[in-house]
Amino acid sequence: MEKITVSKRHWLLLWGLQLGLASAAAPVFSQAILPYTPNLDQQQLEDQGLALTEDVVQLVRFQQYDLAFPRAKLATQLAPEQFQTWFILGTLYLQQEEVEPGIEVLKKAEAMAPEEAGIKFTLGNAYFQQGEYNQAVEVLLAGLAQRPDTPAALFDLGNAYLKLVKYPDAVTAYQKALKAEEQFWPALNNIGLIEYEQGKIDTALKRWQEVIKIDAEQPEPQLAIAVALYKQGKTEEGLRKAQDALNLDSRYGEIDFLIKNLWGEKLVADTKALFATPTMVEVLRTLPPPSDDL
């Protein structure tokens, strides 16, 4: 399961900046009047640029990306020597799935602050999104050398290893994520994905059942359980649980979405068999569109 993991942590100076733009019509004079330009020194400009990054974070929390982007870009102009401005702009690019410019900007932030593990974690996630899994591993390991007990970064590392079909390394990374945060269910879920591909259906099933104990409202492990039960011949229970899972999130009725979330070939094939049953064909036909909040 690939959780989308950018913008997990930001450390920003807690300044506030309120932008006010007046739009009154200008009077007509016979001669042009130059607007007053305040005499701001570089430190003041940098302070304003850093303050804008906090403004951007607040806008992102409310998914107001159209307002966040110009502020983030302005922040890099006001404080071009401060890594925070480039870091938040790069993160914003990734949230908008603009990976190429995101990587470019994040590399600039990393060059300014090589000691900041958070930049490396976000850059590693960007390389993962780009499909550059070896680069993702390299950057994530560098960040983890600085901050080793970071569950989200360990999870991303496990995902990169999973894509490289390095299952033992992936499981080790996921287990470290769980050791750092016991309730970090995505890592436990993805161990189950690997075990299913290895033919360990009973073991995978137990993993996903453990995930449900942590968070009963997660549709992914519920659907995985349904597929495993159906594969084991428990048809009615599998069909019922599959419907329950899709009622929580209809996106899991799309095979492409499952592949994006790192479901392997065996699990996908068995899911297709489940979805091909008359009951599930009707369920999938009548599913509501995904919510904008998902």
C-alpha positions as CSV (number, residue, x, y, z in Angstrom):
1,M,0.0,0.0,0.0
2,E,1.5,3.2,-1.1
3,K,0.5,5.9,1.2
4,I,0.9,8.9,-0.1
5,T,3.7,10.2,2.6
6,V,4.9,13.7,1.6
7,S,4.3,16.8,4.1
8,K,4.5,14.5,7.1
9,R,6.6,16.8,9.1
10,H,7.4,20.4,8.8
11,W,9.4,22.5,11.2
12,L,8.7,26.1,10.4
13,L,9.2,29.3,12.3
14,L,5.9,30.4,13.8
15,W,5.5,33.8,12.3
16,G,2.2,35.1,11.0
17,L,1.8,37.3,7.9
18,Q,-1.5,38.7,6.8
19,L,-1.7,39.7,3.1
20,G,-4.0,42.6,2.3
21,L,-4.4,43.8,-1.2
22,A,-6.5,47.0,-1.8
23,S,-8.3,47.3,-5.1
24,A,-9.6,50.8,-5.1
25,A,-9.6,52.7,-8.3
26,A,-6.7,55.1,-8.6
27,P,-7.5,58.9,-9.1
28,V,-6.4,60.5,-12.4
29,F,-3.5,63.0,-12.2
30,S,-1.8,65.0,-14.9
31,Q,1.5,63.5,-13.8
32,A,2.3,59.9,-12.7
33,I,2.8,59.5,-9.0
34,L,5.3,56.8,-8.0
35,P,4.0,54.5,-5.2
36,Y,5.7,54.6,-1.9
37,T,8.3,51.8,-1.6
38,P,9.4,50.9,1.9
39,N,13.1,50.6,2.5
40,L,13.3,46.9,3.5
41,D,16.6,45.3,4.3
42,Q,17.5,41.7,3.4
43,Q,16.7,40.4,6.9
44,Q,13.2,41.9,6.7
45,L,12.6,40.3,3.4
46,E,13.8,36.9,4.6
47,D,11.6,37.2,7.7
48,Q,8.6,37.9,5.4
49,G,9.6,35.0,3.2
50,L,9.8,32.6,6.1
51,A,6.5,33.9,7.5
52,L,4.9,33.1,4.2
53,T,5.8,29.4,4.5
54,E,3.6,29.2,7.6
55,D,0.8,30.8,5.7
56,V,1.3,28.2,3.0
57,V,1.1,25.3,5.5
58,Q,-2.2,26.6,6.8
59,L,-3.6,26.9,3.2
60,V,-2.4,23.3,2.4
61,R,-4.2,22.0,5.5
62,F,-7.4,23.3,3.9
63,Q,-6.4,22.1,0.4
64,Q,-6.3,25.6,-0.9
65,Y,-3.5,24.9,-3.3
66,D,-4.3,27.7,-5.8
67,L,-3.6,30.2,-3.0
68,A,-0.7,28.3,-1.6
69,F,1.4,28.0,-4.7
70,P,1.9,31.7,-5.5
71,R,2.7,32.4,-1.8
72,A,5.2,29.5,-1.7
73,K,6.9,30.8,-4.9
74,L,7.0,34.4,-3.5
75,A,8.6,33.0,-0.3
76,T,11.5,31.6,-2.3
77,Q,12.0,35.0,-3.9
78,L,12.0,36.9,-0.6
79,A,14.2,34.3,1.2
80,P,16.2,32.5,-1.5
81,E,18.9,31.5,0.9
82,Q,16.6,29.9,3.4
83,F,16.1,26.1,2.9
84,Q,12.6,26.2,4.5
85,T,11.1,28.2,1.6
86,W,12.4,25.7,-1.1
87,F,11.5,22.7,1.1
88,I,7.8,23.8,1.4
89,L,7.6,24.7,-2.3
90,G,9.0,21.3,-3.2
91,T,6.6,19.5,-0.9
92,L,3.7,21.4,-2.5
93,Y,4.8,20.4,-6.0
94,L,4.7,16.7,-4.8
95,Q,1.3,17.1,-3.3
96,Q,0.1,18.3,-6.7
97,E,1.9,15.3,-8.4
98,E,4.3,17.6,-10.2
99,V,7.3,15.4,-9.4
100,E,9.9,16.7,-11.8
101,P,9.9,20.3,-10.5
102,G,9.4,19.0,-7.0
103,I,12.6,17.0,-7.1
104,E,14.5,20.0,-8.6
105,V,13.4,22.3,-5.8
106,L,14.0,19.7,-3.1
107,K,17.5,19.1,-4.3
108,K,18.1,22.8,-3.9
109,A,16.8,22.7,-0.3
110,E,19.0,19.6,0.4
111,A,22.1,21.4,-0.9
112,M,21.4,24.3,1.5
113,A,20.7,22.1,4.5
114,P,22.3,18.6,4.1
115,E,21.8,18.0,7.9
116,E,18.0,18.2,7.6
117,A,16.8,14.6,7.4
118,G,13.2,15.7,6.6
119,I,14.3,17.0,3.2
120,K,15.9,13.7,2.3
121,F,12.7,11.8,3.4
122,T,10.6,14.0,1.1
123,L,13.1,13.7,-1.7
124,G,13.1,9.9,-1.3
125,N,9.4,9.9,-1.6
126,A,9.6,12.0,-4.7
127,Y,12.0,9.5,-6.3
128,F,9.6,6.7,-5.4
129,Q,6.8,8.6,-7.2
130,Q,9.0,9.0,-10.2
131,G,9.7,5.2,-10.3
132,E,13.4,5.7,-9.4
133,Y,13.4,3.1,-6.6
134,N,17.2,2.7,-6.2
135,Q,17.6,6.5,-5.8
136,A,14.7,6.5,-3.4
137,V,16.5,3.8,-1.3
138,E,19.8,5.7,-1.4
139,V,18.3,9.0,-0.2
140,L,16.0,7.5,2.4
141,L,18.9,5.6,3.9
142,A,20.9,8.8,4.1
143,G,18.1,10.5,5.9
144,L,17.6,7.5,8.3
145,A,21.3,7.7,9.1
146,Q,20.5,11.1,10.6
147,R,17.1,10.2,12.1
148,P,16.8,6.4,12.3
149,D,13.5,6.0,14.1
150,T,11.1,7.7,11.7
151,P,8.2,5.4,10.9
152,A,7.0,7.2,7.7
153,A,10.5,7.2,6.2
154,L,11.0,3.5,7.1
155,F,7.7,2.8,5.5
156,D,8.7,4.6,2.3
157,L,12.0,2.6,2.4
158,G,10.1,-0.6,2.7
159,N,7.9,0.4,-0.3
160,A,10.9,1.1,-2.4
161,Y,12.4,-2.3,-1.5
162,L,9.1,-3.9,-2.3
163,K,9.1,-2.4,-5.8
164,L,12.6,-3.7,-6.3
165,V,11.3,-7.2,-5.2
166,K,13.8,-7.2,-2.3
167,Y,11.2,-8.7,0.1
168,P,13.5,-9.4,3.1
169,D,14.8,-5.8,3.1
170,A,11.3,-4.5,2.7
171,V,10.0,-6.6,5.7
172,T,12.9,-5.4,7.8
173,A,12.1,-1.8,7.0
174,Y,8.4,-2.3,7.8
175,Q,9.3,-4.1,11.1
176,K,11.5,-1.2,12.1
177,A,8.7,1.2,11.4
178,L,6.4,-0.9,13.7
179,K,9.1,-0.9,16.4
180,A,9.3,2.9,16.2
181,E,5.5,3.2,16.3
182,E,3.5,0.2,17.3
183,Q,0.2,1.4,15.9
184,F,1.7,2.2,12.4
185,W,-0.7,-0.1,10.6
186,P,0.4,0.7,7.0
187,A,3.7,-1.2,7.6
188,L,1.8,-4.2,9.1
189,N,-0.5,-4.1,6.1
190,N,2.3,-4.2,3.6
191,I,4.0,-7.1,5.3
192,G,0.8,-8.9,4.6
193,L,1.0,-7.9,0.9
194,I,4.5,-9.5,0.7
195,E,3.5,-12.7,2.5
196,Y,0.5,-13.1,0.1
197,E,2.9,-12.9,-2.9
198,Q,5.1,-15.5,-1.2
199,G,2.1,-17.9,-1.0
200,K,1.7,-17.4,2.8
201,I,-2.0,-16.7,2.6
202,D,-2.8,-17.7,6.2
203,T,0.0,-15.6,7.6
204,A,-1.0,-12.6,5.4
205,L,-4.6,-13.0,6.6
206,K,-3.5,-12.8,10.2
207,R,-1.5,-9.6,9.5
208,W,-4.6,-7.9,7.9
209,Q,-6.7,-9.0,10.8
210,E,-4.2,-7.4,13.2
211,V,-4.5,-4.2,11.2
212,I,-8.3,-4.2,11.6
213,K,-7.8,-4.4,15.4
214,I,-5.8,-1.2,15.1
215,D,-8.2,0.6,12.8
216,A,-11.4,-1.1,11.9
217,E,-12.4,1.5,9.4
218,Q,-9.5,0.9,6.9
219,P,-10.9,-0.5,3.6
220,E,-7.6,-1.8,2.2
221,P,-7.0,-4.6,4.8
222,Q,-10.7,-5.4,4.8
223,L,-10.7,-6.0,1.0
224,A,-7.5,-8.0,1.3
225,I,-9.1,-10.2,3.9
226,A,-12.1,-10.6,1.6
227,V,-9.9,-11.8,-1.3
228,A,-7.9,-14.2,0.9
229,L,-11.1,-15.7,2.3
230,Y,-12.6,-16.1,-1.2
231,K,-9.4,-17.7,-2.3
232,Q,-9.7,-20.2,0.6
233,G,-13.2,-21.2,-0.5
234,K,-15.1,-19.1,2.0
235,T,-17.1,-17.6,-0.7
236,E,-20.0,-15.9,1.1
237,E,-17.9,-14.4,3.8
238,G,-15.4,-13.1,1.2
239,L,-18.2,-11.5,-0.8
240,R,-19.7,-9.9,2.2
241,K,-16.5,-8.4,3.4
242,A,-15.6,-7.2,0.0
243,Q,-18.8,-5.2,-0.2
244,D,-18.2,-3.8,3.2
245,A,-14.7,-2.6,2.2
246,L,-15.9,-1.0,-1.1
247,N,-18.7,0.8,0.8
248,L,-15.9,2.4,2.9
249,D,-14.0,3.5,-0.2
250,S,-15.1,2.8,-3.7
251,R,-11.6,3.5,-5.1
252,Y,-10.6,0.0,-4.1
253,G,-12.9,-1.4,-6.7
254,E,-10.5,-0.2,-9.3
255,I,-7.6,-2.6,-10.2
256,D,-5.3,0.2,-11.2
257,F,-5.8,1.8,-7.7
258,L,-4.8,-1.5,-6.1
259,I,-1.7,-1.8,-8.2
260,K,-0.8,1.8,-7.3
261,N,-1.1,0.8,-3.6
262,L,1.5,-2.0,-4.2
263,W,-0.8,-5.0,-4.5
264,G,1.2,-7.8,-6.1
265,E,0.4,-10.0,-9.1
266,K,-1.1,-12.9,-7.1
267,L,-3.3,-10.7,-4.9
268,V,-4.4,-8.7,-7.9
269,A,-5.2,-11.9,-9.9
270,D,-7.3,-13.2,-7.0
271,T,-9.0,-9.9,-6.6
272,K,-10.0,-9.9,-10.3
273,A,-11.5,-13.4,-9.8
274,L,-13.5,-12.1,-6.8
275,F,-14.7,-9.0,-8.8
276,A,-15.7,-11.2,-11.7
277,T,-18.4,-13.0,-9.7
278,P,-22.0,-11.9,-10.5
279,T,-22.5,-10.5,-7.0
280,M,-19.4,-8.3,-7.2
281,V,-20.1,-7.2,-10.8
282,E,-23.4,-5.8,-9.6
283,V,-21.8,-4.2,-6.6
284,L,-19.1,-2.5,-8.7
285,R,-21.7,-1.3,-11.2
286,T,-23.7,0.4,-8.5
287,L,-20.8,1.9,-6.4
288,P,-21.0,5.6,-5.8
289,P,-18.1,7.7,-7.1
290,P,-15.2,8.3,-4.7
291,S,-15.7,11.2,-2.3
292,D,-13.6,14.3,-2.9
293,D,-12.5,14.0,0.8
294,L,-10.8,10.7,0.2
